[in-house]
């Protein structure tokens, strides 16, 4: 999902709620929000996809910042 003008870009201060790594995904829920690193966003996607009101996915920045190619889909 692409960023909109109302979203704030995630920064190094934003940390994954699961492991504390830098967050690249913000999941907005009816009762609040969760921040995830790329790994935990993928691991928990099945759980939040149906209930999230919005998902801000900045994992493309992760690949651009570290010079990696996006992994192939299975």
C-alpha distances in whole Angstrom, upper triangle without the diagonal:
4,7,9,13,14,12,14,13,14,18,20,21,19,20,18,20,21,23,23,21,19,15,12,10,11,11,13,15,18,20,19,16,16,15,15,16,14,17,17,13,14,17,16,13,16,17,14,12,15,15,12,12,9,7,6,6,8,10,11,13,15,16,17,19,21,21,20,18,15,17,18,17,20
4,7,10,11,10,12,11,13,16,19,21,18,20,19,21,23,24,24,22,19,16,12,11,12,13,14,17,20,22,20,17,17,16,16,17,15,19,19,16,17,20,19,17,19,21,17,16,18,18,15,14,11,9,7,7,8,11,10,12,14,15,15,17,20,20,20,19,16,19,20,19,22
4,7,8,6,8,8,10,14,17,18,16,18,19,21,23,24,23,21,18,15,12,11,11,12,13,17,19,21,18,16,16,15,16,17,16,20,20,16,18,22,21,18,21,22,18,17,20,19,15,14,10,9,6,8,8,12,11,12,15,17,16,17,20,21,21,21,18,21,23,22,26
4,5,6,9,10,13,16,20,20,18,21,21,23,25,27,25,24,21,18,15,14,13,14,14,17,19,21,18,17,18,17,19,20,20,23,23,19,21,25,23,21,23,24,20,19,21,20,16,14,11,11,9,11,12,15,15,15,18,20,20,21,24,25,25,24,22,25,26,26,29
4,6,8,10,13,16,20,20,19,22,23,24,27,28,26,25,22,19,17,16,15,16,16,19,20,22,20,18,20,19,21,22,22,26,25,22,25,28,26,24,27,27,23,22,24,23,19,16,14,14,12,14,14,18,18,17,20,22,21,22,25,26,27,27,25,28,29,29,32
4,7,10,12,15,19,19,17,20,21,22,25,27,25,24,21,18,17,15,13,14,13,16,17,19,16,15,17,17,19,21,22,25,24,21,24,27,25,23,25,25,21,21,22,20,17,14,12,13,11,14,15,18,19,18,21,24,23,23,26,28,28,28,26,29,31,30,33
4,6,9,12,16,16,14,16,17,19,22,23,21,20,17,14,13,12,10,12,11,15,16,17,15,13,14,13,16,17,18,21,21,18,21,23,22,20,23,22,19,19,21,19,15,13,10,10,8,11,11,15,16,15,18,20,20,20,23,25,25,25,23,26,28,27,30
4,6,9,13,12,11,14,16,18,21,22,19,18,15,13,12,12,10,13,13,16,18,19,16,13,14,13,15,16,17,21,20,18,21,24,22,21,24,24,20,21,23,21,18,16,13,12,9,12,11,15,16,14,16,19,19,18,21,23,24,25,23,26,28,28,31
4,6,10,11,10,13,14,17,20,20,18,16,12,10,9,10,10,13,14,18,20,21,17,15,15,12,14,14,15,19,19,16,19,22,21,20,24,23,20,21,23,22,18,18,14,13,9,10,8,12,12,10,13,16,15,14,18,20,20,21,20,23,25,26,29
4,7,8,6,9,11,13,16,16,14,12,9,7,6,8,8,12,13,17,20,20,16,13,12,9,11,11,12,16,16,14,17,19,19,18,22,22,19,20,23,21,18,18,15,12,9,10,8,10,12,10,11,15,15,14,16,19,19,21,19,22,24,25,28
4,5,5,9,11,14,17,16,13,11,8,8,8,11,11,15,17,20,23,22,19,16,14,11,12,12,14,17,17,16,19,21,21,21,25,24,22,23,26,25,21,21,18,16,13,13,10,12,14,11,11,15,15,13,15,18,19,21,20,23,26,27,30
4,5,7,10,13,15,14,11,9,6,7,9,12,13,17,19,22,25,24,20,17,15,12,12,11,14,16,16,16,19,21,21,22,26,25,23,24,28,26,23,24,21,18,15,15,12,13,15,12,11,15,15,12,14,18,19,21,21,23,26,27,30
4,6,10,12,15,14,10,10,7,8,11,13,13,16,18,21,23,22,18,16,14,11,12,12,15,18,17,17,21,22,21,22,26,25,23,25,27,26,23,23,21,19,16,16,15,16,18,15,15,18,19,16,18,21,22,25,24,26,29,30,32
4,7,9,12,12,9,9,6,5,8,10,9,13,14,17,20,19,15,12,10,7,9,10,13,15,14,14,17,19,18,19,22,21,19,21,24,22,19,20,17,15,13,13,12,13,16,14,14,17,18,16,18,21,22,23,22,24,27,27,29
4,6,9,8,5,5,5,5,8,10,10,13,15,17,20,19,15,12,10,7,7,7,11,13,12,12,16,16,16,17,21,19,18,20,23,21,19,20,18,16,14,14,13,14,17,15,14,17,19,17,18,21,21,23,21,23,26,26,28
4,5,6,5,5,6,5,8,8,9,11,14,16,19,18,15,11,8,5,4,5,9,10,8,9,12,13,12,14,17,16,15,17,20,19,17,19,17,14,13,13,13,13,16,15,14,17,19,18,18,21,21,22,20,21,24,23,25
4,6,6,8,10,8,11,11,10,11,13,14,17,15,13,10,7,6,6,8,12,12,9,10,14,13,12,14,17,15,14,17,19,17,16,18,17,15,15,15,16,16,20,19,17,21,23,21,22,25,24,25,23,23,26,25,27
4,6,8,11,10,13,12,12,13,15,16,19,18,15,13,9,8,7,8,11,10,7,10,12,11,10,13,16,14,14,17,19,18,17,20,19,17,17,16,17,16,20,20,18,20,23,22,22,25,23,25,22,22,25,24,25
4,6,9,10,13,13,14,16,18,19,23,21,18,16,12,10,8,8,11,10,8,11,14,12,13,16,18,17,17,20,23,22,20,23,22,19,19,17,17,16,20,19,16,19,22,20,20,23,22,23,22,21,24,24,25
4,7,8,12,13,14,16,18,20,23,21,18,15,12,9,9,8,12,12,10,13,16,15,15,18,21,19,19,21,24,23,21,23,22,19,18,17,17,16,19,18,16,19,21,19,19,22,22,24,22,23,26,26,27
4,6,9,11,13,16,19,21,24,23,20,16,13,10,8,6,9,10,10,12,14,14,15,17,21,20,19,21,25,24,21,23,21,18,17,15,14,13,16,15,12,15,17,15,15,18,18,20,19,19,23,23,25
4,7,9,11,14,17,20,23,22,19,15,13,9,8,6,9,11,11,12,14,16,16,17,21,21,19,21,24,23,20,22,19,16,14,13,11,11,14,12,10,13,15,12,13,17,17,19,18,19,22,23,25
4,6,8,11,14,16,20,19,16,12,10,6,5,4,7,10,9,9,12,14,14,14,18,18,16,17,21,20,17,18,16,13,11,10,9,9,12,11,10,13,15,14,15,18,17,19,17,18,21,22,24
4,7,10,13,16,20,20,17,13,11,7,6,5,6,10,10,8,11,14,14,13,17,17,15,16,19,19,16,17,14,11,8,6,5,5,9,8,7,11,12,12,13,16,15,16,14,16,19,19,22
4,6,10,13,16,17,14,10,8,6,5,6,7,10,9,7,10,12,11,11,14,14,12,12,16,15,12,13,10,7,6,5,6,7,10,11,10,13,15,15,17,19,18,18,15,17,19,19,21
4,6,10,13,14,10,7,6,5,7,9,10,13,11,9,12,14,12,12,15,14,11,12,15,13,10,11,8,6,5,7,8,10,14,14,14,17,18,18,20,22,22,22,19,20,23,22,24
4,6,10,11,9,5,5,6,8,11,12,14,12,9,12,13,11,10,12,11,8,9,11,10,6,8,6,5,6,8,11,13,16,17,17,20,21,22,23,25,24,24,21,22,23,22,24
4,7,8,6,4,7,9,11,15,16,18,15,13,15,17,14,13,15,13,9,10,12,9,6,6,5,6,8,11,14,16,19,19,20,23,24,24,26,28,27,27,24,25,27,25,27
4,5,5,5,8,11,13,17,18,19,16,14,17,17,14,13,14,12,8,10,10,7,5,5,7,9,12,14,17,19,22,23,23,26,28,28,29,32,30,30,27,27,29,26,28
4,6,8,11,14,17,21,22,23,20,18,20,21,17,16,17,14,11,13,12,8,7,7,9,12,15,18,21,23,26,26,27,29,31,31,33,35,34,34,30,31,32,30,31
4,7,10,14,17,20,22,23,20,18,21,21,17,17,18,15,12,15,14,10,10,10,12,14,16,19,22,24,27,27,27,30,32,32,33,36,35,35,32,32,34,32,33
4,7,10,14,17,19,21,18,16,19,20,16,16,18,15,12,15,15,12,10,10,11,12,14,17,19,21,24,24,24,27,29,28,30,33,32,32,29,30,32,30,32
4,7,10,14,16,17,14,13,16,17,14,14,16,14,11,13,14,11,9,10,9,10,11,13,15,17,20,20,20,24,25,25,26,29,28,28,26,26,28,27,29
4,7,10,13,14,11,10,13,14,11,12,14,12,10,12,14,12,10,12,11,10,11,12,14,15,19,19,18,21,23,23,24,26,25,26,23,24,26,25,26
4,7,10,11,9,8,12,13,11,12,15,14,12,14,17,15,12,14,12,10,10,10,11,12,16,15,15,18,20,19,20,23,22,23,20,21,24,23,25
4,6,8,6,5,9,10,9,10,14,13,11,13,17,16,13,16,14,11,10,10,10,10,14,14,12,15,18,17,18,20,19,20,18,18,21,20,22
4,5,6,6,9,10,11,12,15,15,14,16,19,19,17,19,16,13,12,10,10,8,12,12,10,12,15,14,14,17,16,17,15,15,19,18,20
4,6,5,6,9,10,10,14,15,14,15,18,19,17,19,16,13,12,9,9,6,10,10,8,10,13,13,13,15,13,14,12,12,15,15,17
4,6,5,6,9,10,13,14,14,15,19,19,18,21,19,15,15,12,12,10,13,14,11,12,16,16,15,17,15,15,13,12,15,14,16
4,5,5,6,8,11,11,11,13,16,17,15,18,17,14,14,12,13,11,15,16,14,16,19,19,18,20,18,19,16,15,18,17,18
4,6,5,6,9,10,9,10,14,14,12,15,13,10,11,9,11,9,13,14,13,15,18,18,18,20,18,18,15,15,17,15,17
4,6,5,8,10,10,11,14,15,14,17,15,12,13,11,12,10,13,15,14,15,18,19,18,20,17,17,13,12,14,12,13
4,6,8,9,10,11,14,16,15,19,17,15,16,14,16,14,17,19,16,18,21,22,21,22,20,19,16,15,16,14,15
4,6,5,7,9,11,12,12,15,15,12,14,13,16,15,18,20,18,20,23,23,23,25,22,22,19,18,19,17,17
4,5,5,6,9,10,10,13,12,10,12,11,14,13,16,19,18,19,22,23,23,24,22,21,17,16,17,15,16
4,6,6,8,10,11,14,14,13,16,15,18,17,20,22,21,22,25,26,26,28,25,24,20,19,19,16,16
4,6,7,8,9,13,14,13,16,16,19,18,22,23,22,24,27,28,28,30,27,26,23,22,22,20,20
4,6,5,6,9,10,9,12,13,16,17,20,21,21,23,25,26,27,29,26,26,22,22,22,20,21
4,6,6,9,9,8,12,12,16,16,19,21,21,22,25,26,27,28,26,25,21,20,21,18,19
4,6,9,10,11,15,16,19,20,22,25,25,26,28,30,30,32,30,28,24,24,24,21,21
4,6,9,10,14,16,19,20,23,25,25,27,29,30,31,33,31,30,26,26,27,24,24
4,5,7,10,13,16,17,20,22,22,24,26,27,28,30,28,27,24,24,25,23,24
4,7,10,13,17,19,21,22,23,25,27,28,29,31,30,29,25,26,27,25,26
4,7,10,13,15,17,18,20,22,23,24,26,28,26,26,22,23,25,23,25
4,6,10,12,14,15,16,18,20,21,22,24,23,22,19,20,21,20,22
4,6,9,11,12,13,16,17,18,20,21,20,20,17,19,21,20,23
4,6,8,9,10,12,14,15,17,18,17,16,14,15,17,17,19
4,5,6,7,10,10,11,13,15,14,14,12,15,17,17,21
4,5,5,7,9,10,11,12,11,11,9,11,14,15,18
4,5,5,6,9,10,11,10,9,8,11,13,15,18
4,5,5,6,8,10,10,11,10,14,17,18,21
4,6,5,6,8,8,10,9,12,15,17,20
4,6,5,6,5,6,6,9,13,15,18
4,6,5,7,8,9,12,15,18,21
4,6,8,11,12,15,18,20,24
4,6,9,11,13,17,19,22
4,7,10,12,15,18,21
4,6,8,12,15,18
4,6,9,12,15
4,6,9,12
4,6,9
4,6
4
